[in-house]
């Protein structure tokens, strides 16, 4: 039975199967150790919880077939996405306390690229502190 489950998805393992009345129930579970966050793309091995999904398949020997898959929810490594918020970089003129620009990224390479477009800057501060 494990070979049949692997044909559906190599990341699934067969747990057990039962015949209950007029139904064949096949239980499978994900065997992934790390999953990628669909928002930020980072990998995580920290399990948040579990849930089941089920679907019906073609009958086996005249009996209804139901496949139950146990999946795991993983924590995202990025706290901004975990809070359902995104963070960037705010550029502020320290003398006037006015916002100059908002960058959609907080990566140092992106900030460095932005700074290259302003060669007259003499003082740079993180988080607006001087």
N, C-alpha and C positions, 0 to 999 in steps of 0.2 A: 504493500500500500504506500510505503514511503516514496517509492519510485514514481508512482502516479502523482503524488503531491508535488514532488520535485519538478515534474513536467509543467505543473501550473506555475510554479515559482521556485527557483533553487534556494531562495531564502526562507522557505517554509519546511518545517519538520512535521511528520505525521505523529500525532499523540495517541489517538485511539479511534476506533469506530464502533458504533452500536447499531443494532437493528431494534427499533422500538415500534411495535405495531406494524404499520404500513410505511415505515420511513427508515431509511439508512442515514445515520448521522455520522459524518466524518469530522474529527477534530484535528486541527493543525495549529501550529504556533510559529511565529517569526523567530528566526535564529540569528538575526542581525545583532551584532555587538555594538555597532556604532551607526547612528543615523545622521543624515544631514538636515539642518534646519531649512525649511522651504523658503524662509525669508532672507536670512543672512548667509546661508550656505556653509556655515561652520559645522563641524562634526561634534557629536556628543555621545558619551556612553552612560550618562547619568539618567536613570529611568525615573520618570515622573509618575507614571501610573500604567494601568492596563485597561484594554477594552476589547470587546468581541464584535466582529462583523460576521454576518452569515449571508449565504445566498443559496438558491436552489439550483440544482443541475438536472440533467436528463435522468429519467428513472433508471434504476439498476434492477433487473429482473422483476419489473412491474412495481417496484417500490419507489416512492418519492425519495429523492436524494437531497440532503441538506449538508452544506460544508460550512463549518464554524471555524473562523480563524481568530486566534488570540494575538492581538498586536500590543505593542508597548508605546507609550508616549515618552519622549525624551525631553529633557530640559535643553533650552538653547544656551549656548555659551555667551551670548551677547545680551547683557542686561537691558539694553535699550529695546531690543525686540521682545524680550521676555515681558517687559512692561507695556508692550504694544505702542511704543513710542520710538521715534527716531531722533538721533542727536547729530549735530553738525558742529561747525565752528563759527563763532560770531566774531567779527572784526570790528573793534571799537576804537575811535579816536580818543586817546586818553585825555587830551587837553579839553576837548569839547564834550566828552562823554556821549557822543553820537555814534550810532551804528553806521559803519561804512559799508559792510557787506555781510552776507550770510552764505557760508559754504555748506553744501549738502553732505560733506564728508568731514570726518575728524581724523583722517589719516595724515600723518606728518608730511608725506610726499605731496599730497594735494595742497596743504597749507604752504609748503615751500614753493610750489609752482605759482600759487597766488602771490606770494611775497615777491617773486621775481618781477612781477608786473608793476611793482611799486619800489623802484630802486632808491627813491628819496627817503624811505623810512629809516630812522636812526635807532628808535627804541621799540622793542617788541616785548609784549607781556602775555603771559598765559592767564586766562580767566579774568582779565581786566585789572589784575593787581599790579602795583608798581613797586 
